[in-house]
Amino acid sequence: MEAFKFTKAADVPQAVMAGSQSSTAQQGATVRFIAGGTTLLDLMKLDVERPATLVDINRLPLDKVEQLPDGRLKVGALVRNSDLAHHPLVQAGYSVLSQALLAGASAQLRNMATTGGNLLQRTRCMYFRNDAMPCNKREPGTGCSAIEGENRSLAILGASRDCIATNPSDMNVALTALEAVIHIQGVKGERDVPIGEFFLLPGSTPQRENVLEPGDLITYITLLPARPKSKQVYLKLRDRASYEFALSSAAVVAEIADGKLAFVRVALGGVGTKPWRSYEAERALLDKPADAVIFHRAADAALHEARAQSQNGYKIELTKRCIKHALTLATATA
């Protein structure tokens, strides 16, 4: 870890101004915001991140969960994962989010990690985290070691010839199924970005993972009004039950009317270069009977464009089974 300057922001405008001194939006930035630090500090110790300045944003008034007058849920960027998972409004109306948060990390990490930090969680690809190995995400133009190397846990959806790293977050998968909107304040003012537009595919620029610019600060997220008739499931498949990243996961929000799926959202984790919403699965399910035949078709549709690497072909069948089982759970009668 290299020496760095540490400063505290008293308010959002001050934080944005400090962050705007950053030279790039991703790797190589000279200024980083820090709250829980559960990812950033690890990467600094590994010399993957080398910020010259850390701006502590823990004093900012962004730690509340509240229901807005129009029924939407507002979640501050500094709400800790454990508080969000156990919040009564989340458990009652957005249970898939609570399930996803509790499936991730450990209790100690959830007590520190924040909503904004989780949105920006970086990949666990071993080559990204090892500065002795070529990695286009860490050092653009050096190559992707994973394509010809260890890729058992990496992406089968959204990958490119320059990067096959997965997004590691459980929370992001649930937020994708819930169609979250991310609210950002930057030097050019405030803007709202749907989560489907927030994360970027790697393409030829894998070092750029999202739409944030230097100085941009995530202030809060909003979720649509709760759907009280929906049943929600987050299913995570992993090598071990405790503190492990997903090999495949599925977040499902579903409503049944007259024996058919009247509303359905499906998002996948552990298999995409970003949290992966499966519009293909949703189209195969909507207005169809909630039965095994339809679930099978939806799973096939979801993985139609999957492209396996040398070691992760098993993820295609694993993910199909994950989708089918999650759908079965989400449509089961009490």
Secondary structure as GFF3:
##gff-version 3
##sequence-region A 1 334
A	DSSP	beta_strand	5	8	.	.	.	ID=ss1
A	DSSP	alpha_helix	12	19	.	.	.	ID=ss2
A	DSSP	beta_strand	31	34	.	.	.	ID=ss3
A	DSSP	alpha_helix	40	45	.	.	.	ID=ss4
A	DSSP	beta_strand	53	56	.	.	.	ID=ss5
A	DSSP	beta_strand	65	67	.	.	.	ID=ss6
A	DSSP	beta_strand	73	76	.	.	.	ID=ss7
A	DSSP	alpha_helix	81	85	.	.	.	ID=ss8
A	DSSP	alpha_helix	88	93	.	.	.	ID=ss9
A	DSSP	alpha_helix	95	103	.	.	.	ID=ss10
A	DSSP	alpha_helix	107	112	.	.	.	ID=ss11
A	DSSP	alpha_helix	115	119	.	.	.	ID=ss12
A	DSSP	alpha_helix	171	177	.	.	.	ID=ss13
A	DSSP	beta_strand	181	186	.	.	.	ID=ss14
A	DSSP	beta_strand	189	194	.	.	.	ID=ss15
A	DSSP	alpha_helix	195	198	.	.	.	ID=ss16
A	DSSP	beta_strand	217	223	.	.	.	ID=ss17
A	DSSP	beta_strand	231	237	.	.	.	ID=ss18
A	DSSP	beta_strand	248	257	.	.	.	ID=ss19
A	DSSP	beta_strand	260	269	.	.	.	ID=ss20
A	DSSP	beta_strand	276	277	.	.	.	ID=ss21
A	DSSP	alpha_helix	279	285	.	.	.	ID=ss22
A	DSSP	alpha_helix	292	302	.	.	.	ID=ss23
A	DSSP	alpha_helix	314	331	.	.	.	ID=ss24
###
